Amino acid sequence: MNTRERGDFSVLPVIDIRGLFSDDTADRQAVAAAMAHASRHIGFFYVTGHGIAAQQIADLRAATADFCAKDMAWKMRHHIGLGRGHKGYVPEGEEMYGAGRPDHKEAFDIGFEAADDHPMVLAGLPLIGGNKWPDLPGFKPAVQAYYASVFDLGQRLMRAFALALGQPENTFDALVSCPPSKLRLIHYPVDPGAGDAPGIGAHTDYECFTLLLADQPGLEVLNNRGEWIDAPPLSVDGEEAYVINVGDMFEVMTAGAFVATSHRVRKVQQERYSFPLFFACDYSTRIRPLPQFETPGSTTRYEELSIGDHMWSMALQTYSYLREKVRIGELQLPAGARPTSSFGHAQPPKT
């Protein structure tokens, strides 16, 4: 591959994934090959033909708008720091990425449901547990239904990524039993005075990959020339496309062959809703470069990582309520924790 081509893009490719629903292995392999190419060259791509019902998406948006319209005191009763599991309401200013400035957004986070007697909950693993469901008519069923559909799509894409990595299609199935896969319902309020500046600072996503649906422009992806490339919402034949991006764990697994590209959200004047699902393996899964991506005798910066510890350490360094717990000694960073923004360089590793 010509190294000048890697990261040299001005638009994101669009991949029709209907072949992943085919019984013909060749159809699934063809989609996986397109995903592998996009993951090596860019780390971002759109997918169409995903089959998630438009009504489910509409119900999710309506439920999120209803929640965000509530007064702050009511929303704070569901704060992410209350109880265990790191799920719930995230007020504006709670998170800080990259630039060290609070983000201009609010969010409600849910994850894979784990009962109080689940072994991972009993083991005290962070990020694992039940969700905080507000007493808001229609909210829980709408969000649960959407989560089930987008998580199922994530599982299908995970199998395609296995093929893209030269592995058997079901390689990762056993590693996704109760993952810390978070769905965020993000609301960017109307900001008439917004200028040309980041709303969420430059960062990579910590998990294997992300499935994003947004209703307004704002997402930007960094290419190898240091330019921020717009990735606006896209619809094809009446179906909203998802943006898929490689996360830190797939960058580690491929020793940088798949790149977790830096991205950000620009401040925009219009109201914006964004729904990323961060798809992960189970908390205790150990990630290291696959054999075909290792070079004998070379020194790699991709040491083995625990996917859960990596996600938890990033949260401990990003959320203000967790940063305070670390400061006073109530919580500690996991051993070997990496700093934020340690993946996704403007110039991806050469191959």
PyMOL commands that set and color helices and strands:
alter all, ss='L'
color gray80, all
select helices_A, chain A and resi 3-5+18-21+25-41+54-68+72-76+119-122+139-164+173-175+248-253+291-293+307-316+320-327
alter helices_A, ss='H'
color red, helices_A
select strands_A, chain A and resi 14-16+44-48+88-90+96-97+101-102+106-110+182-188+198-203+209-214+219-222+228-230+235-236+239-240+242-246+263-266+272-279+286-287+305-306
alter strands_A, ss='S'
color yellow, strands_A
deselect
rebuild
show_as cartoon
